[in-house]
Amino acid sequence: MPIIKSAIKRAKQTLKRRERNISIKKDIKTAVKAFSAEPSAKTLAAAQSEIDTAVKKGLIKKNTAARRKSALSKIAKKAGVTLEAAKKPAAKPAAKKTAAKKAPAKKPAAKKAEK
């Protein structure tokens, strides 16, 4: 066991981080296994979300995540699973163009210095 205060603190931080990292990795594994067992759009989205979370936390590298997500999408394609299209907000009604266009506002001319 460390004797120096800073080393003690560092050991505590390491344990906390390790437990957090292990739980995130476990979440990834369970989500991927759930997708492998029953490929669906919902499980695919969950697995990809867990992978993205791990990248955000700095647990795995961006390219590793891309590789894993690519493998998942490859499996999904074979199974005939497609992600639902992202829900776009309803288009705003177009503003009426019957009103005449306003002329651009003119900048006030600089006043001449009075003598």
C-alpha beads as a LAMMPS data file, in Angstrom:
LAMMPS data file: protein, C-alpha beads

115 atoms
114 bonds

1 atom types
1 bond types

-500.0 500.0 xlo xhi
-500.0 500.0 ylo yhi
-500.0 500.0 zlo zhi

Masses

1 110.0

Atoms # bond

1 1 1 0.000 0.000 0.000
2 1 1 1.214 3.502 -0.715
3 1 1 2.337 5.700 2.147
4 1 1 2.424 9.123 0.495
5 1 1 -0.863 11.070 0.462
6 1 1 -0.864 11.722 -3.264
7 1 1 -0.154 8.048 -3.994
8 1 1 -3.042 6.996 -1.739
9 1 1 -5.375 9.370 -3.574
10 1 1 -4.116 8.141 -6.936
11 1 1 -4.796 4.521 -5.911
12 1 1 -8.362 5.408 -4.897
13 1 1 -8.956 7.225 -8.189
14 1 1 -7.575 4.284 -10.139
15 1 1 -9.963 1.880 -8.426
16 1 1 -12.958 4.126 -9.139
17 1 1 -12.002 4.549 -12.784
18 1 1 -11.371 0.839 -13.199
19 1 1 -14.816 -0.056 -11.860
20 1 1 -16.450 2.556 -14.099
21 1 1 -14.557 1.294 -17.149
22 1 1 -15.451 -2.315 -16.394
23 1 1 -19.145 -1.452 -16.118
24 1 1 -19.109 0.441 -19.430
25 1 1 -17.347 -2.466 -21.157
26 1 1 -19.877 -4.870 -19.662
27 1 1 -22.715 -2.714 -21.002
28 1 1 -21.175 -2.849 -24.482
29 1 1 -20.814 -6.628 -24.351
30 1 1 -24.378 -7.212 -23.149
31 1 1 -25.806 -4.860 -25.796
32 1 1 -23.815 -6.558 -28.576
33 1 1 -24.835 -10.017 -27.337
34 1 1 -28.468 -8.944 -27.217
35 1 1 -28.187 -7.739 -30.807
36 1 1 -26.486 -10.960 -31.916
37 1 1 -29.189 -13.053 -30.242
38 1 1 -32.061 -11.062 -31.741
39 1 1 -31.085 -8.643 -34.504
40 1 1 -33.543 -5.753 -34.596
41 1 1 -33.400 -2.028 -35.139
42 1 1 -33.884 -1.383 -31.431
43 1 1 -31.041 -3.666 -30.296
44 1 1 -28.761 -2.340 -33.030
45 1 1 -29.383 1.237 -31.901
46 1 1 -28.744 0.258 -28.276
47 1 1 -25.451 -1.458 -29.126
48 1 1 -24.248 1.468 -31.223
49 1 1 -25.245 3.869 -28.470
50 1 1 -23.201 1.948 -25.893
51 1 1 -20.182 2.002 -28.202
52 1 1 -20.570 5.754 -28.725
53 1 1 -20.781 6.265 -24.969
54 1 1 -17.512 4.381 -24.493
55 1 1 -15.818 6.630 -27.055
56 1 1 -17.173 9.722 -25.336
57 1 1 -15.795 8.514 -22.005
58 1 1 -12.408 7.822 -23.602
59 1 1 -12.587 4.089 -22.974
60 1 1 -12.115 3.013 -26.572
61 1 1 -10.670 4.830 -29.550
62 1 1 -12.771 6.344 -32.298
63 1 1 -11.518 3.961 -34.990
64 1 1 -12.144 0.938 -32.762
65 1 1 -15.711 2.099 -32.286
66 1 1 -16.128 2.631 -36.016
67 1 1 -14.847 -0.874 -36.698
68 1 1 -17.215 -2.428 -34.151
69 1 1 -20.201 -0.452 -35.406
70 1 1 -19.342 -1.457 -38.961
71 1 1 -19.330 -5.116 -37.949
72 1 1 -22.714 -4.666 -36.281
73 1 1 -24.196 -3.023 -39.355
74 1 1 -22.811 -5.825 -41.513
75 1 1 -24.612 -8.377 -39.334
76 1 1 -27.747 -6.237 -39.459
77 1 1 -27.625 -6.096 -43.241
78 1 1 -27.379 -9.893 -43.472
79 1 1 -30.339 -10.208 -41.090
80 1 1 -32.321 -7.661 -43.102
81 1 1 -32.491 -5.133 -40.271
82 1 1 -32.542 -1.435 -41.077
83 1 1 -32.379 1.473 -38.678
84 1 1 -35.497 3.594 -38.539
85 1 1 -35.040 6.878 -40.334
86 1 1 -34.268 9.728 -38.019
87 1 1 -37.460 11.535 -37.195
88 1 1 -37.344 14.934 -38.796
89 1 1 -39.481 17.709 -37.409
90 1 1 -42.508 18.559 -39.503
91 1 1 -41.749 21.065 -42.226
92 1 1 -42.689 24.580 -41.262
93 1 1 -45.462 26.071 -43.361
94 1 1 -44.045 28.352 -46.018
95 1 1 -44.453 32.046 -45.322
96 1 1 -46.775 33.846 -47.674
97 1 1 -44.849 35.574 -50.404
98 1 1 -47.700 37.863 -51.389
99 1 1 -46.250 40.758 -49.436
100 1 1 -43.928 42.938 -51.487
101 1 1 -40.266 42.686 -50.649
102 1 1 -38.990 45.448 -48.475
103 1 1 -36.233 47.600 -49.881
104 1 1 -33.014 47.164 -47.943
105 1 1 -32.630 49.779 -45.266
106 1 1 -30.242 52.524 -46.239
107 1 1 -27.470 53.442 -43.911
108 1 1 -27.700 56.994 -42.654
109 1 1 -25.270 59.262 -44.439
110 1 1 -22.412 60.506 -42.317
111 1 1 -23.104 64.021 -41.089
112 1 1 -20.727 66.642 -42.270
113 1 1 -18.761 68.271 -39.511
114 1 1 -20.098 71.751 -38.912
115 1 1 -17.604 74.557 -38.589

Bonds

1 1 1 2
2 1 2 3
3 1 3 4
4 1 4 5
5 1 5 6
6 1 6 7
7 1 7 8
8 1 8 9
9 1 9 10
10 1 10 11
11 1 11 12
12 1 12 13
13 1 13 14
14 1 14 15
15 1 15 16
16 1 16 17
17 1 17 18
18 1 18 19
19 1 19 20
20 1 20 21
21 1 21 22
22 1 22 23
23 1 23 24
24 1 24 25
25 1 25 26
26 1 26 27
27 1 27 28
28 1 28 29
29 1 29 30
30 1 30 31
31 1 31 32
32 1 32 33
33 1 33 34
34 1 34 35
35 1 35 36
36 1 36 37
37 1 37 38
38 1 38 39
39 1 39 40
40 1 40 41
41 1 41 42
42 1 42 43
43 1 43 44
44 1 44 45
45 1 45 46
46 1 46 47
47 1 47 48
48 1 48 49
49 1 49 50
50 1 50 51
51 1 51 52
52 1 52 53
53 1 53 54
54 1 54 55
55 1 55 56
56 1 56 57
57 1 57 58
58 1 58 59
59 1 59 60
60 1 60 61
61 1 61 62
62 1 62 63
63 1 63 64
64 1 64 65
65 1 65 66
66 1 66 67
67 1 67 68
68 1 68 69
69 1 69 70
70 1 70 71
71 1 71 72
72 1 72 73
73 1 73 74
74 1 74 75
75 1 75 76
76 1 76 77
77 1 77 78
78 1 78 79
79 1 79 80
80 1 80 81
81 1 81 82
82 1 82 83
83 1 83 84
84 1 84 85
85 1 85 86
86 1 86 87
87 1 87 88
88 1 88 89
89 1 89 90
90 1 90 91
91 1 91 92
92 1 92 93
93 1 93 94
94 1 94 95
95 1 95 96
96 1 96 97
97 1 97 98
98 1 98 99
99 1 99 100
100 1 100 101
101 1 101 102
102 1 102 103
103 1 103 104
104 1 104 105
105 1 105 106
106 1 106 107
107 1 107 108
108 1 108 109
109 1 109 110
110 1 110 111
111 1 111 112
112 1 112 113
113 1 113 114
114 1 114 115
